[in-house]
Amino acid sequence: MSQRDKNLIVTILAIIGGIVVLGWLLKLTFALLGPVIVIAIGVVIYLALTKNKGGRF
């Protein structure tokens, strides 16, 4: 097996590994998307209420 063949195998394995990691990241992102949106809405409501009541904002 020449050096070129070894580099090709390493490249293919790296691409497959990258696709697997990207899949896990997308799965995690969509799993956490709902709670993140709820938290963001809560923060916006909190900031709006404290601004209207003369808070430090």
PyMOL Python script that loads the backbone (N, CA, C, O; Angstrom):
from pymol import cmd

cmd.read_pdbstr("""\
ATOM      1  N   MET A   1       0.852  -1.175   0.000  1.00  0.00           N
ATOM      2  CA  MET A   1       0.000   0.000   0.000  1.00  0.00           C
ATOM      3  C   MET A   1       0.898   1.239   0.000  1.00  0.00           C
ATOM      4  O   MET A   1       1.768   1.393   0.858  1.00  0.00           O
ATOM      5  N   SER A   2       0.675   2.099  -0.959  1.00  0.00           N
ATOM      6  CA  SER A   2       1.523   3.283  -1.072  1.00  0.00           C
ATOM      7  C   SER A   2       1.038   4.381  -0.121  1.00  0.00           C
ATOM      8  O   SER A   2      -0.029   4.288   0.486  1.00  0.00           O
ATOM      9  N   GLN A   3       1.852   5.405  -0.020  1.00  0.00           N
ATOM     10  CA  GLN A   3       1.520   6.532   0.862  1.00  0.00           C
ATOM     11  C   GLN A   3       0.247   7.233   0.373  1.00  0.00           C
ATOM     12  O   GLN A   3      -0.551   7.724   1.171  1.00  0.00           O
ATOM     13  N   ARG A   4       0.076   7.269  -0.953  1.00  0.00           N
ATOM     14  CA  ARG A   4      -1.105   7.932  -1.501  1.00  0.00           C
ATOM     15  C   ARG A   4      -2.381   7.189  -1.100  1.00  0.00           C
ATOM     16  O   ARG A   4      -3.390   7.814  -0.775  1.00  0.00           O
ATOM     17  N   ASP A   5      -2.332   5.859  -1.124  1.00  0.00           N
ATOM     18  CA  ASP A   5      -3.500   5.069  -0.719  1.00  0.00           C
ATOM     19  C   ASP A   5      -3.817   5.271   0.758  1.00  0.00           C
ATOM     20  O   ASP A   5      -4.983   5.356   1.144  1.00  0.00           O
ATOM     21  N   LYS A   6      -2.774   5.346   1.582  1.00  0.00           N
ATOM     22  CA  LYS A   6      -2.995   5.565   3.020  1.00  0.00           C
ATOM     23  C   LYS A   6      -3.619   6.931   3.262  1.00  0.00           C
ATOM     24  O   LYS A   6      -4.524   7.067   4.086  1.00  0.00           O
ATOM     25  N   ASN A   7      -3.134   7.946   2.542  1.00  0.00           N
ATOM     26  CA  ASN A   7      -3.706   9.286   2.696  1.00  0.00           C
ATOM     27  C   ASN A   7      -5.166   9.310   2.266  1.00  0.00           C
ATOM     28  O   ASN A   7      -5.989   9.990   2.879  1.00  0.00           O
ATOM     29  N   LEU A   8      -5.484   8.566   1.209  1.00  0.00           N
ATOM     30  CA  LEU A   8      -6.863   8.510   0.732  1.00  0.00           C
ATOM     31  C   LEU A   8      -7.770   7.857   1.774  1.00  0.00           C
ATOM     32  O   LEU A   8      -8.878   8.334   2.018  1.00  0.00           O
ATOM     33  N   ILE A   9      -7.306   6.778   2.382  1.00  0.00           N
ATOM     34  CA  ILE A   9      -8.097   6.095   3.413  1.00  0.00           C
ATOM     35  C   ILE A   9      -8.303   7.010   4.620  1.00  0.00           C
ATOM     36  O   ILE A   9      -9.406   7.090   5.160  1.00  0.00           O
ATOM     37  N   VAL A  10      -7.248   7.695   5.038  1.00  0.00           N
ATOM     38  CA  VAL A  10      -7.362   8.617   6.175  1.00  0.00           C
ATOM     39  C   VAL A  10      -8.333   9.743   5.844  1.00  0.00           C
ATOM     40  O   VAL A  10      -9.133  10.143   6.690  1.00  0.00           O
ATOM     41  N   THR A  11      -8.267  10.253   4.626  1.00  0.00           N
ATOM     42  CA  THR A  11      -9.174  11.328   4.218  1.00  0.00           C
ATOM     43  C   THR A  11     -10.625  10.856   4.231  1.00  0.00           C
ATOM     44  O   THR A  11     -11.505  11.564   4.720  1.00  0.00           O
ATOM     45  N   ILE A  12     -10.874   9.670   3.698  1.00  0.00           N
ATOM     46  CA  ILE A  12     -12.241   9.134   3.670  1.00  0.00           C
ATOM     47  C   ILE A  12     -12.757   8.911   5.090  1.00  0.00           C
ATOM     48  O   ILE A  12     -13.906   9.238   5.389  1.00  0.00           O
ATOM     49  N   LEU A  13     -11.923   8.360   5.960  1.00  0.00           N
ATOM     50  CA  LEU A  13     -12.343   8.145   7.350  1.00  0.00           C
ATOM     51  C   LEU A  13     -12.599   9.471   8.061  1.00  0.00           C
ATOM     52  O   LEU A  13     -13.525   9.575   8.866  1.00  0.00           O
ATOM     53  N   ALA A  14     -11.782  10.486   7.767  1.00  0.00           N
ATOM     54  CA  ALA A  14     -11.985  11.799   8.386  1.00  0.00           C
ATOM     55  C   ALA A  14     -13.304  12.417   7.925  1.00  0.00           C
ATOM     56  O   ALA A  14     -14.015  13.031   8.721  1.00  0.00           O
ATOM     57  N   ILE A  15     -13.629  12.256   6.653  1.00  0.00           N
ATOM     58  CA  ILE A  15     -14.892  12.797   6.140  1.00  0.00           C
ATOM     59  C   ILE A  15     -16.076  12.082   6.784  1.00  0.00           C
ATOM     60  O   ILE A  15     -17.044  12.725   7.191  1.00  0.00           O
ATOM     61  N   ILE A  16     -16.003  10.758   6.878  1.00  0.00           N
ATOM     62  CA  ILE A  16     -17.084   9.995   7.519  1.00  0.00           C
ATOM     63  C   ILE A  16     -17.220  10.403   8.987  1.00  0.00           C
ATOM     64  O   ILE A  16     -18.335  10.586   9.477  1.00  0.00           O
ATOM     65  N   GLY A  17     -16.104  10.547   9.686  1.00  0.00           N
ATOM     66  CA  GLY A  17     -16.140  10.986  11.086  1.00  0.00           C
ATOM     67  C   GLY A  17     -16.743  12.367  11.232  1.00  0.00           C
ATOM     68  O   GLY A  17     -17.508  12.620  12.163  1.00  0.00           O
ATOM     69  N   GLY A  18     -16.401  13.268  10.311  1.00  0.00           N
ATOM     70  CA  GLY A  18     -16.964  14.617  10.345  1.00  0.00           C
ATOM     71  C   GLY A  18     -18.464  14.615  10.139  1.00  0.00           C
ATOM     72  O   GLY A  18     -19.188  15.373  10.784  1.00  0.00           O
ATOM     73  N   ILE A  19     -18.933  13.756   9.231  1.00  0.00           N
ATOM     74  CA  ILE A  19     -20.378  13.661   8.989  1.00  0.00           C
ATOM     75  C   ILE A  19     -21.098  13.122  10.224  1.00  0.00           C
ATOM     76  O   ILE A  19     -22.183  13.589  10.569  1.00  0.00           O
ATOM     77  N   VAL A  20     -20.493  12.141  10.885  1.00  0.00           N
ATOM     78  CA  VAL A  20     -21.099  11.579  12.102  1.00  0.00           C
ATOM     79  C   VAL A  20     -21.181  12.641  13.197  1.00  0.00           C
ATOM     80  O   VAL A  20     -22.215  12.785  13.848  1.00  0.00           O
ATOM     81  N   VAL A  21     -20.086  13.386  13.402  1.00  0.00           N
ATOM     82  CA  VAL A  21     -20.075  14.433  14.432  1.00  0.00           C
ATOM     83  C   VAL A  21     -21.089  15.518  14.092  1.00  0.00           C
ATOM     84  O   VAL A  21     -21.793  16.005  14.976  1.00  0.00           O
ATOM     85  N   LEU A  22     -21.170  15.901  12.822  1.00  0.00           N
ATOM     86  CA  LEU A  22     -22.141  16.913  12.413  1.00  0.00           C
ATOM     87  C   LEU A  22     -23.569  16.429  12.660  1.00  0.00           C
ATOM     88  O   LEU A  22     -24.430  17.210  13.066  1.00  0.00           O
ATOM     89  N   GLY A  23     -23.815  15.157  12.419  1.00  0.00           N
ATOM     90  CA  GLY A  23     -25.138  14.601  12.694  1.00  0.00           C
ATOM     91  C   GLY A  23     -25.496  14.672  14.168  1.00  0.00           C
ATOM     92  O   GLY A  23     -26.617  15.034  14.522  1.00  0.00           O
ATOM     93  N   TRP A  24     -24.542  14.326  15.029  1.00  0.00           N
ATOM     94  CA  TRP A  24     -24.792  14.407  16.477  1.00  0.00           C
ATOM     95  C   TRP A  24     -25.041  15.850  16.904  1.00  0.00           C
ATOM     96  O   TRP A  24     -25.919  16.110  17.727  1.00  0.00           O
ATOM     97  N   LEU A  25     -24.268  16.798  16.347  1.00  0.00           N
ATOM     98  CA  LEU A  25     -24.456  18.205  16.706  1.00  0.00           C
ATOM     99  C   LEU A  25     -25.827  18.710  16.266  1.00  0.00           C
ATOM    100  O   LEU A  25     -26.489  19.432  17.011  1.00  0.00           O
ATOM    101  N   LEU A  26     -26.253  18.335  15.066  1.00  0.00           N
ATOM    102  CA  LEU A  26     -27.578  18.756  14.607  1.00  0.00           C
ATOM    103  C   LEU A  26     -28.678  18.147  15.468  1.00  0.00           C
ATOM    104  O   LEU A  26     -29.663  18.812  15.790  1.00  0.00           O
ATOM    105  N   LYS A  27     -28.507  16.888  15.837  1.00  0.00           N
ATOM    106  CA  LYS A  27     -29.494  16.222  16.688  1.00  0.00           C
ATOM    107  C   LYS A  27     -29.582  16.926  18.045  1.00  0.00           C
ATOM    108  O   LYS A  27     -30.678  17.163  18.553  1.00  0.00           O
ATOM    109  N   LEU A  28     -28.438  17.257  18.626  1.00  0.00           N
ATOM    110  CA  LEU A  28     -28.406  17.955  19.907  1.00  0.00           C
ATOM    111  C   LEU A  28     -28.997  19.354  19.787  1.00  0.00           C
ATOM    112  O   LEU A  28     -29.727  19.802  20.671  1.00  0.00           O
ATOM    113  N   THR A  29     -28.682  20.041  18.697  1.00  0.00           N
ATOM    114  CA  THR A  29     -29.193  21.393  18.491  1.00  0.00           C
ATOM    115  C   THR A  29     -30.714  21.403  18.426  1.00  0.00           C
ATOM    116  O   THR A  29     -31.359  22.225  19.078  1.00  0.00           O
ATOM    117  N   PHE A  30     -31.290  20.496  17.646  1.00  0.00           N
ATOM    118  CA  PHE A  30     -32.749  20.477  17.524  1.00  0.00           C
ATOM    119  C   PHE A  30     -33.415  19.978  18.794  1.00  0.00           C
ATOM    120  O   PHE A  30     -34.561  20.336  19.068  1.00  0.00           O
ATOM    121  N   ALA A  31     -32.721  19.159  19.577  1.00  0.00           N
ATOM    122  CA  ALA A  31     -33.278  18.707  20.851  1.00  0.00           C
ATOM    123  C   ALA A  31     -33.333  19.856  21.857  1.00  0.00           C
ATOM    124  O   ALA A  31     -34.248  19.924  22.677  1.00  0.00           O
ATOM    125  N   LEU A  32     -32.352  20.758  21.791  1.00  0.00           N
ATOM    126  CA  LEU A  32     -32.291  21.871  22.740  1.00  0.00           C
ATOM    127  C   LEU A  32     -32.979  23.130  22.226  1.00  0.00           C
ATOM    128  O   LEU A  32     -33.071  24.121  22.950  1.00  0.00           O
ATOM    129  N   LEU A  33     -33.459  23.105  20.992  1.00  0.00           N
ATOM    130  CA  LEU A  33     -34.025  24.311  20.397  1.00  0.00           C
ATOM    131  C   LEU A  33     -35.279  24.781  21.135  1.00  0.00           C
ATOM    132  O   LEU A  33     -35.449  25.982  21.346  1.00  0.00           O
ATOM    133  N   GLY A  34     -36.149  23.869  21.525  1.00  0.00           N
ATOM    134  CA  GLY A  34     -37.372  24.245  22.233  1.00  0.00           C
ATOM    135  C   GLY A  34     -37.102  24.944  23.554  1.00  0.00           C
ATOM    136  O   GLY A  34     -37.601  26.049  23.770  1.00  0.00           O
ATOM    137  N   PRO A  35     -36.313  24.325  24.461  1.00  0.00           N
ATOM    138  CA  PRO A  35     -36.013  24.995  25.725  1.00  0.00           C
ATOM    139  C   PRO A  35     -35.289  26.327  25.551  1.00  0.00           C
ATOM    140  O   PRO A  35     -35.529  27.261  26.317  1.00  0.00           O
ATOM    141  N   VAL A  36     -34.413  26.430  24.564  1.00  0.00           N
ATOM    142  CA  VAL A  36     -33.690  27.691  24.341  1.00  0.00           C
ATOM    143  C   VAL A  36     -34.663  28.785  23.922  1.00  0.00           C
ATOM    144  O   VAL A  36     -34.533  29.925  24.367  1.00  0.00           O
ATOM    145  N   ILE A  37     -35.633  28.462  23.076  1.00  0.00           N
ATOM    146  CA  ILE A  37     -36.622  29.458  22.654  1.00  0.00           C
ATOM    147  C   ILE A  37     -37.477  29.896  23.837  1.00  0.00           C
ATOM    148  O   ILE A  37     -37.767  31.084  23.981  1.00  0.00           O
ATOM    149  N   VAL A  38     -37.886  28.953  24.686  1.00  0.00           N
ATOM    150  CA  VAL A  38     -38.693  29.295  25.864  1.00  0.00           C
ATOM    151  C   VAL A  38     -37.904  30.201  26.805  1.00  0.00           C
ATOM    152  O   VAL A  38     -38.446  31.179  27.319  1.00  0.00           O
ATOM    153  N   ILE A  39     -36.632  29.886  27.035  1.00  0.00           N
ATOM    154  CA  ILE A  39     -35.789  30.712  27.909  1.00  0.00           C
ATOM    155  C   ILE A  39     -35.610  32.103  27.313  1.00  0.00           C
ATOM    156  O   ILE A  39     -35.660  33.096  28.039  1.00  0.00           O
ATOM    157  N   ALA A  40     -35.403  32.186  25.999  1.00  0.00           N
ATOM    158  CA  ALA A  40     -35.220  33.485  25.348  1.00  0.00           C
ATOM    159  C   ALA A  40     -36.475  34.342  25.467  1.00  0.00           C
ATOM    160  O   ALA A  40     -36.383  35.543  25.719  1.00  0.00           O
ATOM    161  N   ILE A  41     -37.641  33.737  25.291  1.00  0.00           N
ATOM    162  CA  ILE A  41     -38.889  34.491  25.434  1.00  0.00           C
ATOM    163  C   ILE A  41     -39.049  34.980  26.871  1.00  0.00           C
ATOM    164  O   ILE A  41     -39.480  36.111  27.098  1.00  0.00           O
ATOM    165  N   GLY A  42     -38.705  34.137  27.838  1.00  0.00           N
ATOM    166  CA  GLY A  42     -38.777  34.544  29.242  1.00  0.00           C
ATOM    167  C   GLY A  42     -37.853  35.709  29.552  1.00  0.00           C
ATOM    168  O   GLY A  42     -38.230  36.623  30.287  1.00  0.00           O
ATOM    169  N   VAL A  43     -36.648  35.685  29.001  1.00  0.00           N
ATOM    170  CA  VAL A  43     -35.697  36.778  29.232  1.00  0.00           C
ATOM    171  C   VAL A  43     -36.212  38.069  28.611  1.00  0.00           C
ATOM    172  O   VAL A  43     -36.102  39.132  29.223  1.00  0.00           O
ATOM    173  N   VAL A  44     -36.768  37.996  27.414  1.00  0.00           N
ATOM    174  CA  VAL A  44     -37.303  39.197  26.762  1.00  0.00           C
ATOM    175  C   VAL A  44     -38.455  39.779  27.571  1.00  0.00           C
ATOM    176  O   VAL A  44     -38.531  40.995  27.750  1.00  0.00           O
ATOM    177  N   ILE A  45     -39.352  38.928  28.061  1.00  0.00           N
ATOM    178  CA  ILE A  45     -40.472  39.410  28.880  1.00  0.00           C
ATOM    179  C   ILE A  45     -39.950  40.034  30.170  1.00  0.00           C
ATOM    180  O   ILE A  45     -40.438  41.084  30.590  1.00  0.00           O
ATOM    181  N   TYR A  46     -38.967  39.402  30.801  1.00  0.00           N
ATOM    182  CA  TYR A  46     -38.393  39.941  32.037  1.00  0.00           C
ATOM    183  C   TYR A  46     -37.773  41.312  31.795  1.00  0.00           C
ATOM    184  O   TYR A  46     -37.992  42.246  32.567  1.00  0.00           O
ATOM    185  N   LEU A  47     -36.998  41.426  30.719  1.00  0.00           N
ATOM    186  CA  LEU A  47     -36.361  42.715  30.428  1.00  0.00           C
ATOM    187  C   LEU A  47     -37.402  43.786  30.120  1.00  0.00           C
ATOM    188  O   LEU A  47     -37.240  44.937  30.525  1.00  0.00           O
ATOM    189  N   ALA A  48     -38.462  43.425  29.414  1.00  0.00           N
ATOM    190  CA  ALA A  48     -39.505  44.399  29.095  1.00  0.00           C
ATOM    191  C   ALA A  48     -40.217  44.857  30.363  1.00  0.00           C
ATOM    192  O   ALA A  48     -40.506  46.045  30.509  1.00  0.00           O
ATOM    193  N   LEU A  49     -40.506  43.939  31.280  1.00  0.00           N
ATOM    194  CA  LEU A  49     -41.208  44.313  32.510  1.00  0.00           C
ATOM    195  C   LEU A  49     -40.334  45.159  33.417  1.00  0.00           C
ATOM    196  O   LEU A  49     -40.819  46.123  34.009  1.00  0.00           O
ATOM    197  N   THR A  50     -39.052  44.823  33.542  1.00  0.00           N
ATOM    198  CA  THR A  50     -38.187  45.609  34.421  1.00  0.00           C
ATOM    199  C   THR A  50     -37.915  46.988  33.835  1.00  0.00           C
ATOM    200  O   THR A  50     -37.711  47.945  34.583  1.00  0.00           O
ATOM    201  N   LYS A  51     -37.909  47.107  32.512  1.00  0.00           N
ATOM    202  CA  LYS A  51     -37.694  48.415  31.902  1.00  0.00           C
ATOM    203  C   LYS A  51     -38.908  49.311  32.130  1.00  0.00           C
ATOM    204  O   LYS A  51     -38.755  50.507  32.377  1.00  0.00           O
ATOM    205  N   ASN A  52     -40.107  48.748  32.051  1.00  0.00           N
ATOM    206  CA  ASN A  52     -41.325  49.535  32.242  1.00  0.00           C
ATOM    207  C   ASN A  52     -41.510  49.955  33.697  1.00  0.00           C
ATOM    208  O   ASN A  52     -42.113  50.994  33.964  1.00  0.00           O
ATOM    209  N   LYS A  53     -41.004  49.168  34.638  1.00  0.00           N
ATOM    210  CA  LYS A  53     -41.180  49.479  36.055  1.00  0.00           C
ATOM    211  C   LYS A  53     -40.055  50.352  36.593  1.00  0.00           C
ATOM    212  O   LYS A  53     -39.963  50.556  37.803  1.00  0.00           O
ATOM    213  N   GLY A  54     -39.211  50.864  35.733  1.00  0.00           N
ATOM    214  CA  GLY A  54     -38.137  51.744  36.187  1.00  0.00           C
ATOM    215  C   GLY A  54     -36.976  50.990  36.779  1.00  0.00           C
ATOM    216  O   GLY A  54     -36.320  51.477  37.700  1.00  0.00           O
ATOM    217  N   GLY A  55     -36.719  49.833  36.275  1.00  0.00           N
ATOM    218  CA  GLY A  55     -35.583  49.052  36.749  1.00  0.00           C
ATOM    219  C   GLY A  55     -34.269  49.687  36.326  1.00  0.00           C
ATOM    220  O   GLY A  55     -34.246  50.789  35.777  1.00  0.00           O
ATOM    221  N   ARG A  56     -33.204  49.000  36.581  1.00  0.00           N
ATOM    222  CA  ARG A  56     -31.891  49.570  36.270  1.00  0.00           C
ATOM    223  C   ARG A  56     -31.566  49.514  34.783  1.00  0.00           C
ATOM    224  O   ARG A  56     -30.502  49.977  34.373  1.00  0.00           O
ATOM    225  N   PHE A  57     -32.435  48.971  33.989  1.00  0.00           N
ATOM    226  CA  PHE A  57     -32.175  48.922  32.548  1.00  0.00           C
ATOM    227  C   PHE A  57     -32.642  50.198  31.934  1.00  0.00           C
ATOM    228  O   PHE A  57     -32.523  50.380  30.722  1.00  0.00           O
TER     229      PHE A  57
END
""", "prot")
cmd.dss("prot")
cmd.show_as("cartoon", "prot")
cmd.util.cbc("prot")
cmd.orient("prot")
